[in-house]
C-alpha cells in the first residue's frame, strides 16, 4: 500500500476543518499517512501561536496517528538549496522539504508510466497471438490448448496492467498531497527519456562542494563570522584615543568660545578579559574550519557514490538497449515465426516474449536509477543559476 506524506498546511486544514479536510481525513482512514518532523514542528508552532500550550499542541499532533518521519540529510540539503527560488513565494522550510522529496517521487511516477506503456504493448501482442491461436483451433485437426493457454496469460497480464494503473493513481495522489494540490489533479504521462551517457565528472563536482553544498556554505559563513569576531576583539584590546572639538561663535560681539575634548581608553587593566574573548573567537573559527573539512569529505564521499551509481546505471541502460535487447528481440521474433508454423510450443513463445519484456523493463529501470543518482548528486552539489 502506498504511503502518503502530508505537509503542514494539509494537517492544519484537517485540524481546523478547512478546505481539503475531507481529503486528508480519507487518507488518515487508510492509516498510511506520515509527516516529516519539520512539518509537524511547524504545525505545533501554529497551534501554540493560536493559544495552545506546548503540551496541548503536542497531544493534538500525536492524536492524529501520523508517522513522524525523520528528514535525511540529502533531502534536508536539497530543501535548503531551494531557498533562493521558493522564498519569494513564501514557502516554508517544510514546504521545501516536500518539494525535494517530490522530485524523487516524480521519477518513480515516470517509471510507472513507462511500465504501463510496456505492459500495454505486451497486452496487445498477447491479444494478437490469442486471436491467431483461436483461428488455428478452428482447424479440425488442431487443438485449442494453445488458445486456452494464451487466454489465461492474457487475463493475467490484464490484471497486472490494472494493478499498475492503480499504483500510478496512488503515486499521483501522493504527489498532489505533497505539493498541496487537490488529490484528483491529473498528471500528464511522464517520460524518463534516454540515459544520460555524459555523466558529470567526480573531480569537477567535488571542486564545487565548497561553494555549492548548502551545509558547507553555512559552515564557511560561521567561520567567517568567527574570524571577524577575532579581529574585532583584537582591536578592542588596543588603546584608543578620540578627540572632539566644539566651537561656539556669537555674531555681533567679540565673545567666542571653543572646547576641546580628549578621550582615551586604556584596556590594559582588562587584558585577561580581552584575551579570553579573542581565544574563544579563535576556537570557534578553528572548530568551524575543522567542521568544513569533515563535512566536505563526507559530501565528497557521497558525490563519488552518486557519480559511480550514475555511471553504472548508464552502462547497464546502454547494454540493455543495445546488444542484449537486439538478441532478445531476434530470439522472440524467431520463436514467434516458429510457433506460427507449428514448430515451437506456446510455452517457448511466452518465455521468449517474457524475456524481451523483462529486458525492456530493466532498461527503463536502469534509466530511472540513473535519474535518481543524478538527483542525489544535485542535492549534494546543487546547480547554482
N, C-alpha and C positions, 0 to 999 in steps of 0.2 A: 504494500500500500504506500502511496506517495505521501511524504510529509509536507506540511505547509509551514512556511516561515512568515510570521506576521511582523509588521513594523509597528512603531509606537502609535501612529495615527489609527491603525486598524484596532488595536487594543483599546485605545481611548474612545473610539467610536462605539465599540461594544459596551464599554462601561457606562457611557453616557446615553446609550440608546439613540445614537445619531444615525445619519445616513450610512448605510453599509453594515449596520449592526446585525441584521438578519443573515447576511452572507458570512460574517465572521462566526455567528452562532452555529451555522451549518457546518463550518469547518471544525469548530470545537466539539460538536457532537460526534465527529469521526474519531476524536481522540488522538489525532496525529499532528497537532499543531505545536509549533515551537516559536521561540522568540530569542533574539540574541541578548546577551547580558547588557549590552549597550542600550538596546531599545527598551528593555524593562526598566533600566535605570532612568531613562527619560520619562517613562510612564509614571514611575514612583515620584519623580521630581514634580511632575504636573499635578499629581494628586496632593502632594504636600503644599504646593502653591495654592491649591483650592481650599486649604484649611485642614486637611487631614494630618494626623501625627505620623511620624515615620513608621511606627508600629502598625497603625491602621493602613497606611499605604502599602506596606509590605504584605500584610494579610490579604488585602484586596487583590494584589497582583498574584499572589500564590494561589488564591482560591479559584482562579480560572483554570488551574490544572495544566498550564503550559509548560513544556520542556524548555528550561532556560539553558541556552546553548552558549558555550564559550566561543569567542571570536578568535580564530587562529591568526598568527602573525601575518601570513600572506594577505588575508582579507583586510586586516587592520591597516597595513601599509597601502593596499590598493585604495581603501576608503580615504586615507589621508591624501593620496595623490589626486583625488577628485576634488579637493577643496577649492582650487582656483577656478574650476569650471562650474561648481554647484553652489558656491557661496552666494553669488549674485541672485540665485533662485530661492534663497532662503532655506536650503536643505540642511537638516541637522546631520550630526555625525552618524546617528543611527540610520538615517535615510541613505547616506553614502555607503554604509556597510551593506545595505540591501542592494544597492546598485552594483557593488563589486561582486557580491555573490550571484546576482542575476546574470552577470557576464558568463559565468561558468554554466549556469543552467541553460542559457541560450545555446551554448554549444551542444548540450545534451538534447535540447529540442531539435536542433538541426540534424543531429544523428538519428533521432526518432523519425523525422520527416524522410530522411534518405532510406531508412529501414522500411518504412511504409511503401515508398516507391519501389524498392526492390521486391518486397513481398507482393505488391500488386502485379508486377511483371511476372513473378513466379506463378501467381494465380491464373493469369491469362494463358501462360504456357500450359498449365495443367488442364485448363478448360479446353484448349485446343487438342491436347493429347487424349483427353477423355472422350471428346467427340469423335476423334479418329478411332478409338477403341470400340465405341458403340457401333460405328459403321462396319468395322471389321467383324463385330459379334453378330451382325445381321446375316453374315455368310453361314449357310447351313453346316459347313464343315468346321467352323470356328467355335470357340467357347467364349463365354462372357466373363471369364476370370480377370482378364486384363482390365476390362471396363470397370468391374467391381472394385478392383484394387485402386485404380486411378480415381474413381468416385470417392472412395474412402480417403485417399490422400488429399483430394480437392476439399472435402469437408473439413479435414484437419487444418489445412492451410488457411481456409476461410476463417476459422476460429482464431488462428494465430494473428491474422490481419486485423480482425475485430479487436482483439486484446491490445495490439499495437496502437490502434486508433484511440482506445480508451486511455492508454498510457499517455498519449500525446495530449489529450484533453486535460489530464491531471497536471501535466507539465505546464500547459498554458495557464491554467488556473493558478498554479503556484507562482508563476512569473507575474501574473496580473496582481496577485496579492502583494507580492514583494515590491512591485513598482507603484502600488496604490491605484491600480486601475480596476474597473468593475470585473468581477470574476468571468463573466461571459464575453469579455472583449476578445475579438478574434485576433489571431496571429497569422500572418502570411506563411506560406511554406518556405522554410529556411533551407539554405544550401550551404554545405560545408566548403564547397569549392574544391579545388585540387590542392594537394600537399604543396607547401612552400619549400622547394628544394634548396633555396638560398637561405640557409639557416644563419642567424646572426653569429658573428664570431665571439667566442667567450672572452677573449682578451679585450675587445672593444667594449663589450658590455660591462666587464669588471672595471674598466677605466672610467665608466660613467657613474659608478656607485657613489662616489663622494659628493657629486652634485645632483644626482637623480633619486637616490634612495631617501624616502622621507625621514626615516629614523636617523640615518647618518647625518642628514642635513640639520635635523633638530639638535643632535649632539654637537655638531660644529658650531651652531649658534650659541649653545651653552658654553662651549669652550671659549668662544669669542667674548661672551659676556663676562666670564670669569677673568679673562685676560684684561679686559677693560677695568674690572674692579681692582685688579692688582695694580694697574697703572695709576688709578685714582688714589688708592690707598698710599702708594709710594709718594705721590705728590703731596698728599696731606701731611706727611711727617716732616716735610721740609719747612724751614722758616718762611713766613710770608709777610710782606710789607706792603701796606696800602697807604696812599696819600690822598687827602681830599682838600680842596681849596674852595672857599666860599667868599665872594666879593659882593658888598652892598654899596651902591652908589646913589646919593641923593642929589638930584639935579637942583640947581639954584642955590646951592650952598657949598661951602668948602669942605664939608664933612664927608669923609669916605672911610669905609672900614673894610677890612679883609681878615679872614680867619683861615688858618692852616691846620688841618687835622692829620695826624700821623698815627697809624695803627700797625702794630707789629705782633705777630703770633710766634711764640717760641714753643713748639710742640715737644721739646726735648724731655720735659717732665713726664710726658705720656708716651715716651718712646716704646715701652713694652706693649702698650695697647695697640699702637700703630703696627708694630712688628707682628703682633698676633693676627691683626686684620689682614696684613699682607700675606702671611703664611697660610691663613685659611683660604684666601683667594687663589693662591698658587696651588694649594692642594686640590681645590675644586677644578681648576684648569687642568692639572695633571690627570685627575680622575676622568674628566671628560675626554681628554685625548686618548687615554687608555681604552675607554668605552668605545670611542670611534674606531680604533684599530680592531678591537674584539668584534664589534658589530660588522665592520667591513669584511672581516674574514668569514663571518657567518653568512653574510649576504653573498659573498663571492662563492662560497661552497654551494649555496642554493642556485646561483647563476650557472655554475658548472653542471649541476644536476639537471637543470631545466634545459640547457643547451644540448646536453647529451641525450636527454629524453626526446627532444625535438628532432635531433639528427637520426636517432634510431627509428622513431615513428615515420619520419620522411623516407628513410631507406626501405622500411617494410612496405609502406604505401606504394613506393615506386615498384618494388618487386611484385606486389600483388596486382598491380595494374599493368605489368609488362609480361614477362615470360611466364610466370605462374598462371596468370589469367588466360593467356593465349593457349597454353597447353590444355587447361581445363575446358576452355571453350571448344577446342578442336575435338577433345575426347567426347564431350557431351553431344556435339553435332554428329560425330561418327556413330555413337551408340544410338542416337535417335534415328538416324538413317537405317541402321541395322535392325532396330526394333520394327520400324515400318515395313521392312522387307522380311519380318518374322525370323530374323537370325539372332536376335538378342531378347532376353526376357524383360518383362516390365520392371523387375527388381533392378536390373542393370541400368535401365533407363532412369529410374528415380534416383538411384545412387549417384549417377553421373551429374544429374541436374542439381541434386542437393550439394554436391561438391562445388559446382560452379556458383551456386547461390552463396555458399559459405565463403568462397574466395571474394566474391563481390562485396559481401557484408564486412568481411575482415578488412578489406582495403579502405572502406569508409570509416571503420572504427580506428584504424591507424591514422587516418587524416584527422579525426576528432581528437585522438591522443596528442597529435602534434599541435592542434589548436589550443588544447588545454595547457601544454607545456609552454607555448609561446605566451599565453595569458599569464601563467605563473611568472614567466620571465619579465613581463611587462609590469607585474605587481612589484617585483624586486627592484627593477630599474625602469620606472615609467618614462614614456616618451614625453619630453617637455616641449610643448609647442610655443 
